[in-house]
């Protein structure tokens, strides 16, 4: 059984023993929803909703519980009205959380409450750095409608995607809180996997396939031109400040030559070496960011 399964079992035993701890119920529901994202089984969703329904009764001022409960309804085909009620309540309790506000507006638009959704967007736009007038003009010029759903999709964050990402982050926090050594084990496992990708790239990379003008950068590309967007930053993070500065300088000095070489491949497939240089450029941008 993995960490998630053990944590879920432990919390379910705690709840079954008669605990009225709303925090434990919320934590359990978050883990169940995280598991549902991996295995979308109705039973997992039902168990999460059951815990959250109890949690909001026990702790009615806890906004995240209301939002998570709303998300369980949103995952049901006919749950939009109940989801909207929950997200509105969550937003009233914690108006600073932008995701919940836009989730509510999204549900208004999807249930045909056009005027209400537009009015909500007019109110929300300043805090989301959205110029609705300009957005409408741009959509009209491009031949798109300017209804609430189109405005939301093009001007505001995608609430469901952000909520799902936040939920998975919250599940990680719950697991790490329940198991103090877990975060260290996960980090070590990720690093080991990334080091494996690095070794595989080094094994396959042939310096002779790199143009002579940028061959001095091959030592960087063969180690840090890893295509995985999680591993590359993790590996580069382990460089010293001096090494990172050296890498940036050397790439900048040959940037035009690198791009000219990569452009020769057009839309076709790249050899391993060219791909490594492409990802190395991404890595340098990530370091700067």
PyMOL commands that set and color helices and strands:
alter all, ss='L'
color gray80, all
select helices_A, chain A and resi 3-16+22-38+42-58+63-74+80-93+98-110+114-128+132-141+148-155+159-178+182-204+207-209+212-224+231-237+241-253+255-263+272-288
alter helices_A, ss='H'
color red, helices_A
deselect
rebuild
show_as cartoon
